[in-house]
Amino acid sequence: MTAHSAQVVVIGGGICGLAAAHRLTRHGLQVTVLEGGDRLGGLGSFFSHGGQAVERFYHCLMPTDDELLGLMDEVGLKDAVRWRKTTMGMIVEGRRHRFNSPLDLLRFTPLRFHERVRFGVVSLLLRRLGSGRDLDTLRTEDWLRGLYGDRIWEELFAPMFGSKFGASFGDVPALYLWQRLGRERNVATRGYPKGGYRAIIDALRTSIEEAGGTIRLSTPVRRIGSTADGCSLTVGDGEVLAAEKVLSTVPLPQLRLLADDALASRLPQSDLRYQGVVAGVFFLRRKLTGHYWTPVLRCGTEFDGVVEMSALTGTDAHDGSHLVYVIRYTDRSSRLYRGEPDRIAARWTLQLRELFPELRPEDVESARVFKAPFVEPVHPLGYSTTRPPIVVDGTNLLSATTAHVYPDVTSWNSSVKLANRATSHLLDTLSRREAGEPAQ
Ligand SMILES: Cc1cc2nc3c(=O)[nH]c(=O)nc-3n(C[C@H](O)[C@H](O)[C@H](O)COP(=O)(O)OP(=O)(O)OC[C@H]3O[C@@H](n4cnc5c(N)ncnc54)[C@H](O)[C@@H]3O)c2cc1C
């Protein structure tokens, strides 16, 4: 491991920023993480409930999350993941269905019998059917309509996955769905870390600080400029910091607002759209379906998915209460997104009780609503060739965000993989400079 003395600032204390800072400090770099919020974890951060840390947004690991599992190994959390078989349900027009086995599919009445058979056969072959094809320039709608037929597209796929990308889901490259099916190929098995995602965040924080790194909370970056020999940052109430290199993990539209004019002109010109999310977090006295994930289609609810976290984590951590997330991906300018959280929580409580009439008012212990504006980039066709580069050309700034992980699915695993790519590049650049070689 080569030791460097360079001073690097990482903007953002989500998983990408923390994974990057962890790796850079292990290589001897002086690293400062600047996090605007009052806690680490970004989209995986938490709130306190009954003395326990609870994620604002549901999170789980998949057995294919090699990069994240590798990182957890490095910080002493190798055996911290509890794996469990989970199941999936589906609620269509108020009726509940199981959606796991061939038998469940044969009993799935929202589709006609021949459609159920077609759905099963095509789904089994889907990964193979996509292999070797240029799915990056093929619209998801064109691909799936062609394979499954119009009705399965309209009844199932458009509402199920469309909720994540909004009306333009059909336009998203088919490659995204193909990758997602790869990540979730063993979808029944999911994992959750002992002590929650907070355990990973705390372990990374300890690793960074023990290696001499600095983590500053409540220190939002307000302005960045790239100079001849580094970057200049204005943070908090006007403090000015200098760094040789800056790695930003801030979503691109927000980074654009922070950049001074000279830097902004160097940033990739992108009008990439993002979906935000509204999530209701419920503690219930009874279980709902027992399925981890249940899409909710055409039921008249504002949310369109229910994630029963306790199906994965059990109820012991919350004194026997069931932790349930109720979600809706939506644009940050939508009426729902702009709504007042307590009002959304009150409405969604009623809607949840209509969907599950067995849920009595006293079964709902608490309901809270959280939002995030930049969650899912809505990739245009051919994004593999237009995806922004990690290195902002001609500057000392690197940018590593959820917009950079495509065609991987946005996840902690992809963010760790991206952090590894970005830090490899940075370390390589510094090594070349120390060896007196020209930068590449
Ligand atoms: C509802 C939902 C469910 C999900 N489910 C899963 C799942 O099951 N499994 C999984 O692996 N992933 C899941 N994800 C995805 C995962 O959370 C993200 O892909 C990942 O957290 C992105 O990490 P990041 O570090 O790139 O960005 P972020 O987590 O967004 O971190 C960016 C950080 O930058 C900080 N920041 C922003 N502006 C500034 C500034 N000016 N100055 C300083 N700091 C700033 C922010 O406060 C934040 O902490 C889910 C996400 C959501 C919303």
The ligand as a Gaussian input file, in Angstrom:
#p B3LYP/6-31G(d) Opt

LIG

0 1
 C      -36.856000       3.950000      -0.441000
 C      -35.463000       3.463000      -0.701000
 C      -35.178000       2.114000      -0.609000
 C      -33.897000       1.631000      -0.872000
 N      -33.657000       0.307000      -0.700000
 C      -32.392000      -0.142000      -0.815000
 C      -32.079000      -1.490000      -0.478000
 O      -32.945000      -2.272000      -0.094000
 N      -30.781000      -1.891000      -0.603000
 C      -29.795000      -1.053000      -1.005000
 O      -28.635000      -1.465000      -1.067000
 N      -30.071000       0.231000      -1.357000
 C      -31.330000       0.708000      -1.258000
 N      -31.613000       2.003000      -1.567000
 C      -30.623000       2.816000      -2.312000
 C      -29.523000       3.384000      -1.454000
 O      -30.019000       4.000000      -0.301000
 C      -28.738000       4.436000      -2.270000
 O      -28.408000       3.914000      -3.524000
 C      -27.455000       4.834000      -1.539000
 O      -27.727000       5.152000      -0.202000
 C      -26.816000       6.029000      -2.222000
 O      -25.705000       6.424000      -1.463000
 P      -24.844000       7.715000      -1.785000
 O      -23.789000       7.820000      -0.760000
 O      -24.461000       7.689000      -3.216000
 O      -25.871000       8.950000      -1.687000
 P      -26.615000       9.534000      -0.419000
 O      -26.995000       8.468000       0.525000
 O      -27.695000      10.407000      -0.959000
 O      -25.510000      10.439000       0.309000
 C      -25.205000      11.736000      -0.110000
 C      -24.843000      12.537000       1.131000
 O      -24.425000      13.845000       0.725000
 C      -24.888000      14.772000       1.691000
 N      -24.913000      16.103000       1.075000
 C      -25.750000      16.556000       0.107000
 N      -25.455000      17.837000      -0.198000
 C      -24.384000      18.193000       0.592000
 C      -23.608000      19.383000       0.735000
 N      -23.857000      20.489000       0.013000
 N      -22.602000      19.382000       1.636000
 C      -22.318000      18.275000       2.373000
 N      -23.029000      17.125000       2.288000
 C      -24.049000      17.084000       1.398000
 C      -26.271000      14.236000       2.032000
 O      -26.725000      14.772000       3.268000
 C      -26.006000      12.738000       2.093000
 O      -25.647000      12.319000       3.385000
 C      -32.882000       2.529000      -1.267000
 C      -33.149000       3.898000      -1.341000
 C      -34.417000       4.368000      -1.038000
 C      -34.678000       5.842000      -1.072000

